[in-house]
Amino acid sequence: MKNFAHASFPPETIVLMTAAMDNALAKLPHLVASAHVNSIAETILRSANEGERDPAALERMAFLELMIAPRD
């Protein structure tokens, strides 16, 4: 996971990020690569760090980035 050592979030934002992550994971197939889970988490963290607070938007941004990410 990328370095988010300097990111700091109030408890309310952590609740929103958790909801976005839980909703995103619930929509993934049962067997999914950990790289996909990490990508979703990184996007949610980065987007929240940039000021996004809508859980649906955080989830949507994570999936969009996952779709356009280059494949190895």
C-alpha positions as CSV (number, residue, x, y, z in Angstrom):
1,M,0.0,0.0,0.0
2,K,1.2,3.5,-0.8
3,N,2.5,5.7,2.0
4,F,-0.3,7.5,3.8
5,A,1.8,8.2,6.9
6,H,1.0,11.9,7.0
7,A,-2.7,11.4,6.4
8,S,-4.9,12.1,9.4
9,F,-8.7,11.7,9.6
10,P,-11.3,12.5,12.2
11,P,-13.5,9.7,13.5
12,E,-16.4,10.8,11.3
13,T,-14.3,10.5,8.2
14,I,-13.1,7.1,9.2
15,V,-16.7,5.9,9.6
16,L,-17.4,7.2,6.0
17,M,-14.3,5.6,4.6
18,T,-15.2,2.3,6.3
19,A,-18.7,2.4,4.9
20,A,-17.3,3.0,1.4
21,M,-14.8,0.2,1.7
22,D,-17.3,-2.3,3.1
23,N,-19.8,-1.5,0.3
24,A,-17.1,-1.8,-2.3
25,L,-15.9,-5.2,-1.0
26,A,-19.5,-6.5,-0.8
27,K,-19.8,-5.9,-4.6
28,L,-16.6,-7.7,-5.5
29,P,-16.6,-11.4,-6.5
30,H,-15.9,-13.8,-3.7
31,L,-12.4,-14.6,-4.8
32,V,-10.6,-11.4,-5.6
33,A,-6.9,-10.5,-5.8
34,S,-5.5,-8.7,-2.8
35,A,-4.1,-6.1,-5.2
36,H,-7.6,-5.1,-6.1
37,V,-8.5,-4.7,-2.5
38,N,-5.4,-2.6,-1.9
39,S,-6.2,-0.5,-4.9
40,I,-9.7,0.2,-3.6
41,A,-8.4,1.1,-0.2
42,E,-5.7,3.4,-1.6
43,T,-8.2,5.3,-3.7
44,I,-10.6,5.7,-0.8
45,L,-7.7,7.0,1.4
46,R,-6.4,9.3,-1.3
47,S,-9.9,10.7,-2.2
48,A,-10.8,11.2,1.5
49,N,-7.4,12.9,2.0
50,E,-8.3,15.3,-0.9
51,G,-11.6,16.2,0.8
52,E,-14.2,13.8,-0.5
53,R,-16.7,12.8,2.2
54,D,-19.5,11.1,0.3
55,P,-19.2,7.3,0.8
56,A,-20.9,6.6,-2.5
57,A,-18.5,8.9,-4.3
58,L,-15.5,7.3,-2.5
59,E,-16.7,3.9,-3.6
60,R,-17.5,5.0,-7.2
61,M,-14.0,6.6,-7.5
62,A,-12.3,3.5,-6.2
63,F,-14.1,1.3,-8.8
64,L,-13.4,3.7,-11.6
65,E,-9.7,3.8,-10.8
66,L,-9.7,0.0,-10.5
67,M,-11.2,-0.2,-14.0
68,I,-8.6,2.0,-15.6
69,A,-5.6,0.8,-13.7
70,P,-3.0,-0.8,-15.9
71,R,-2.8,-4.6,-15.6
72,D,0.5,-6.4,-15.0
